[in-house]
Amino acid sequence: MGRRLWRAGWGSGLFERLRAAGPETIVVRGSLGIVALHVLDDNYLQPQPGTSARDHLASGLIPVGILVGAAAAYPRLRAGARAALAMTFGALGLAIGFPSAYLLLDGSASGDHYTGLLAIGAGAALLLSGPVTLWKARRTGESRRKRYLRRTLATILGAVAALGILAFLVFPIAFSYGYTHLGRTGPLPDVGVPYETVTVTTSDSLELTAAYVPSKNRAAIVVFPGRSALKEARMLARNGYGVLLLDPRGQGGSEGDLVRWAGDRDLSAGARYLQDRPDVDPDRIGGFGSSVGGEILLVAAAQSTEFKAVVSEGAGLPAGEGRDVLRGTERLLLPALYGIKAATAVFANHGPPPPIVDRIGEIAPRSVFLIYTEPGMGGEDVRQPKYFAAAGEPKQLWKVPGAEHTGGIDARPAEYERRVIGFFDRALLEPK
């Protein structure tokens, strides 16, 4: 009886609505629903260790709301708009699922990554449905000449629109999603010198994994990210410095989401850990940051007094910055930069830090050493001279000849060690 009532009542209405919607709408709405399922799984059903659903309000509710709105609007649109919507969200579905596929191939997929694979399938279905919709909606009652002329114009306009959507919508969102979901995984590589495995707790209660090489000279350096600068860490340890190789939140074995904009909390936590070490003088703590880690280190040192000296190698343009380096027609890319910054804020559930050039001067009178290559990566060859000009004294700048991005120690090992160790010796070991 209950089954008959269900068929006659709500169930009957559901089937009628599905029948009325047609297979095209069913495929598109179903595919959008699968992408939304992955977003919900990632943010609320299986959040990262150390986080909860309330930490993902923006990254969960905003994308799901947009997907629901697209599903509701789809059948009300004309064929061209339906095709554009399906293909746009298809590309986004592939982008959202890409980190899961990457981690699966890397052998480190788990939890919500498997619904990410479903999102890839849903994205492919959405992409394919667009051309099918356009083909079914084509006009056939016109003369051949008029039909081909109209289709040629439609193709040109569609291609221009597609390029705009890819450049100013799909790319910023895809880049930002990957930026906040892909980081180095697995245990910390062998440091090459005796070390302790330690845990560092951040101000927002995340536990970060780290390796610590005890100090022989009462001074210590936070190396960030630790696994990206093993050669530099060994060099520092060889010269008597304590070295804390820190895995950022969301990477390696550290808890939390991969939020590079929140890395200043990780660095401050590392400095506080060193301050409590019996082998370290709390006033002799420095920082070494590589690439994105170098950018985050400059921000962290500017807003605290825990670091008495910092070496930043390869710091370029943080995500969403770069308006001031665009010239001429390059300024057409401004909407993409704004899109990257906005999308990264949504997926990270964290606002962007202030521009480095506006904060680096606050590190003074503590010492800053900037290292870069040309052309490097991420605009470092353009930004480093500006960072140096904005920094207060004491400061140093070194463009490493013949080096690749963050490859100073490989290109000029002896000079690199002399310069970096000399900098830390003067800043941390000499009497004040």
Summary of the structure (lengths in Angstrom):
residues: 432
radius of gyration: 26.3
end to end distance: 88.7
largest distance: 90.3
contacts: 1475
relative contact order: 0.09
helix: 60%
strand: 10%
